Amino acid sequence: MDELELLKKDWNRKDNNSFPKLSYNDIYKMILKRSSSIVKWIFIISLLEFGFWTALSFSFKDFDGFERFNDTDAKYIILGLTVFGYVVLFYFFFLFFKNYRTISVTDSAKVLMENILKTRQTVKHYVAFNLLFMIGSTIIVLFIEFKQDSELIAQVTQATANGNAFMFYAKTIVIVGLALTLVLAILLGFYWLIYGILLKKLDRNYHELKKMEL
């Protein structure tokens, strides 16, 4: 049980003097401080996540598959996707920072409730974008690989000559699908564990404010 929950139990009780009596403003300030801290951590974690994926992408830069991919015209499409992804992510970082700054100086319980709802919505949109962008990028890269990768084209040609074209495509799609599902499952687990816990805490703050406003 955190400090706020402990003190709230004795807010208006007259039969117990072991705790300081808290006013409405005291409890509001505690909820404000706690909400501000949660949103700050959402911003920090999103930056750390961005740094991790950026470092990972650079570590695979010299991988043979990426070298072959860079030899095709598709590299411009990937560059466009990368720029688009970075622009959207930086927009979310701006929103997270803006939410943190806004909540930090909020002086009304009603406005704080509204800002908590906005923060929750921003996080949900951020998670949805990351997952959908990964799915869309994978589909685009797979399509380009089949169209321009010389080694893959040679394998398709050989499979077609042997009458195994359907099996080749099906096996490739299943393998990519399983790998993508595994990555998405790991990401969902990460988002549920980190952002989910933080959002639950924000949601609890929201309901506490709602009780205070009744």
C-alpha positions as CSV (number, residue, x, y, z in Angstrom):
1,M,0.0,0.0,0.0
2,D,1.5,3.4,-1.0
3,E,1.7,6.5,1.1
4,L,-1.4,8.1,-0.5
5,E,-3.6,5.0,0.2
6,L,-2.3,4.8,3.8
7,L,-3.0,8.4,4.6
8,K,-6.4,8.5,2.8
9,K,-7.8,5.9,5.2
10,D,-7.3,8.4,8.0
11,W,-8.2,11.5,6.1
12,N,-11.5,12.3,7.9
13,R,-11.3,9.9,10.8
14,K,-11.6,11.5,14.2
15,D,-10.9,8.4,16.3
16,N,-7.3,8.0,15.2
17,N,-4.6,10.6,15.7
18,S,-1.6,8.5,14.6
19,F,-1.8,10.0,11.1
20,P,-1.9,13.6,10.0
21,K,-5.3,14.8,8.8
22,L,-5.2,15.6,5.1
23,S,-7.2,18.2,3.3
24,Y,-8.6,17.9,-0.2
25,N,-5.7,20.0,-1.5
26,D,-3.1,17.7,0.2
27,I,-4.5,14.6,-1.4
28,Y,-4.8,16.4,-4.8
29,K,-1.1,17.4,-4.6
30,M,-0.1,13.8,-3.8
31,I,-2.1,12.5,-6.8
32,L,-0.6,15.2,-9.0
33,K,2.9,14.3,-8.0
34,R,2.4,10.6,-8.5
35,S,0.7,11.2,-11.9
36,S,3.5,13.5,-13.0
37,S,6.1,10.9,-12.0
38,I,4.3,8.1,-14.0
39,V,4.1,10.2,-17.2
40,K,7.7,11.1,-16.8
41,W,8.6,7.4,-16.7
42,I,6.5,6.8,-19.8
43,F,8.5,9.4,-21.6
44,I,11.8,8.0,-20.4
45,I,11.0,4.4,-21.2
46,S,9.8,5.3,-24.7
47,L,13.2,7.0,-25.4
48,L,15.1,4.0,-24.0
49,E,13.0,1.7,-26.3
50,F,13.8,4.0,-29.3
51,G,17.5,3.8,-28.4
52,F,17.4,0.0,-28.1
53,W,15.8,-0.5,-31.6
54,T,18.1,2.1,-33.2
55,A,21.2,0.3,-31.8
56,L,19.8,-3.0,-32.9
57,S,19.2,-1.8,-36.4
58,F,22.8,-0.5,-36.6
59,S,24.2,-3.8,-35.3
60,F,22.5,-5.6,-38.3
61,K,23.7,-3.0,-40.8
62,D,26.6,-5.2,-42.1
63,F,24.5,-8.4,-42.3
64,D,24.7,-10.1,-45.7
65,G,20.9,-9.9,-46.2
66,F,20.9,-6.2,-45.7
67,E,23.9,-5.7,-48.0
68,R,22.0,-7.5,-50.8
69,F,18.9,-5.5,-50.1
70,N,20.9,-2.2,-50.3
71,D,22.0,-3.2,-53.8
72,T,18.4,-2.8,-55.1
73,D,16.3,0.2,-55.7
74,A,14.2,-0.9,-52.7
75,K,16.6,0.8,-50.4
76,Y,14.9,4.1,-51.2
77,I,11.5,2.6,-50.2
78,I,13.1,1.4,-46.9
79,L,14.7,4.8,-46.4
80,G,11.3,6.4,-46.8
81,L,9.7,4.0,-44.3
82,T,12.5,4.7,-41.9
83,V,12.1,8.5,-42.1
84,F,8.3,8.2,-41.8
85,G,8.8,5.9,-38.7
86,Y,11.2,8.3,-37.1
87,V,9.0,11.3,-37.7
88,V,6.0,9.6,-36.1
89,L,8.0,8.4,-33.2
90,F,9.4,11.8,-32.5
91,Y,5.9,13.2,-32.6
92,F,4.9,10.7,-29.9
93,F,8.0,11.7,-27.9
94,F,6.9,15.3,-28.1
95,L,3.4,14.3,-27.0
96,F,4.7,12.3,-24.0
97,F,6.9,15.2,-23.0
98,K,4.1,17.7,-23.5
99,N,1.8,15.5,-21.3
100,Y,4.4,15.4,-18.6
101,R,4.9,19.2,-18.6
102,T,1.1,19.8,-18.7
103,I,0.3,17.4,-15.8
104,S,3.2,18.8,-13.7
105,V,1.6,22.3,-13.7
106,T,-2.0,21.3,-13.5
107,D,-3.9,23.1,-10.8
108,S,-7.4,21.6,-11.2
109,A,-8.6,18.1,-10.4
110,K,-10.9,18.2,-13.5
111,V,-8.1,19.2,-15.8
112,L,-5.8,16.6,-14.3
113,M,-8.4,14.0,-15.0
114,E,-8.6,15.1,-18.6
115,N,-4.8,15.1,-19.0
116,I,-4.6,11.6,-17.6
117,L,-7.1,10.4,-20.2
118,K,-5.1,12.1,-22.9
119,T,-1.9,10.4,-21.7
120,R,-3.6,7.0,-21.7
121,Q,-4.9,7.6,-25.2
122,T,-1.4,8.7,-26.4
123,V,0.2,5.6,-25.0
124,K,-2.4,3.3,-26.7
125,H,-1.9,5.1,-30.0
126,Y,1.9,4.8,-29.6
127,V,1.7,1.0,-29.0
128,A,-0.7,0.5,-31.9
129,F,1.5,2.4,-34.3
130,N,4.6,0.4,-33.3
131,L,2.8,-2.9,-33.9
132,L,1.1,-1.9,-37.1
133,F,4.3,-0.3,-38.5
134,M,6.2,-3.5,-37.9
135,I,3.5,-5.6,-39.6
136,G,3.3,-3.2,-42.6
137,S,7.1,-2.9,-42.9
138,T,7.5,-6.7,-42.9
139,I,4.9,-7.1,-45.6
140,I,6.5,-4.4,-47.8
141,V,10.0,-5.8,-47.3
142,L,8.8,-9.3,-48.1
143,F,7.1,-8.1,-51.3
144,I,10.2,-6.2,-52.4
145,E,12.5,-9.2,-51.6
146,F,10.4,-11.4,-54.0
147,K,10.6,-8.7,-56.7
148,Q,14.2,-7.6,-56.5
149,D,16.4,-10.0,-54.5
150,S,18.4,-12.0,-57.1
151,E,19.0,-15.0,-54.8
152,L,15.3,-15.2,-53.8
153,I,14.2,-14.8,-57.4
154,A,16.6,-17.7,-58.4
155,Q,15.0,-19.9,-55.7
156,V,11.5,-19.0,-56.9
157,T,12.5,-19.8,-60.5
158,Q,13.9,-23.1,-59.5
159,A,10.9,-24.0,-57.4
160,T,8.6,-23.0,-60.3
161,A,10.6,-25.2,-62.7
162,N,10.2,-28.1,-60.3
163,G,6.4,-27.5,-59.9
164,N,6.9,-26.5,-56.2
165,A,6.1,-22.8,-56.5
166,F,3.0,-22.9,-54.3
167,M,4.8,-24.8,-51.6
168,F,7.8,-22.4,-51.7
169,Y,5.6,-19.3,-51.3
170,A,3.5,-21.0,-48.6
171,K,6.6,-22.1,-46.6
172,T,8.1,-18.7,-46.9
173,I,4.9,-16.9,-45.8
174,V,4.4,-19.4,-42.8
175,I,8.0,-18.9,-41.6
176,V,7.8,-15.1,-41.9
177,G,4.4,-15.2,-40.3
178,L,5.6,-17.3,-37.3
179,A,8.7,-15.1,-36.8
180,L,6.6,-11.9,-37.0
181,T,4.0,-13.4,-34.5
182,L,6.8,-14.3,-32.1
183,V,8.3,-10.8,-32.3
184,L,4.8,-9.2,-31.9
185,A,4.1,-11.5,-28.9
186,I,7.3,-10.4,-27.2
187,L,6.5,-6.7,-27.9
188,L,3.0,-7.1,-26.6
189,G,4.4,-8.7,-23.5
190,F,6.8,-5.8,-23.0
191,Y,4.2,-3.2,-23.6
192,W,1.7,-5.0,-21.2
193,L,4.4,-5.3,-18.5
194,I,5.8,-1.8,-18.7
195,Y,3.2,0.6,-20.2
196,G,0.3,-1.5,-18.9
197,I,1.5,-1.3,-15.3
198,L,2.0,2.5,-15.6
199,L,-1.4,3.0,-17.2
200,K,-3.1,1.0,-14.5
201,K,-1.5,3.4,-11.9
202,L,-2.7,6.4,-13.9
203,D,-6.1,4.8,-14.1
204,R,-6.2,4.4,-10.4
205,N,-5.2,8.1,-10.0
206,Y,-8.0,9.0,-12.3
207,H,-10.6,7.1,-10.3
208,E,-9.3,8.7,-7.1
209,L,-9.7,12.1,-8.5
210,K,-13.2,11.2,-9.7
211,K,-14.2,10.2,-6.2
212,M,-12.8,13.5,-4.8
213,E,-14.9,15.4,-7.3
214,L,-18.2,13.7,-6.4
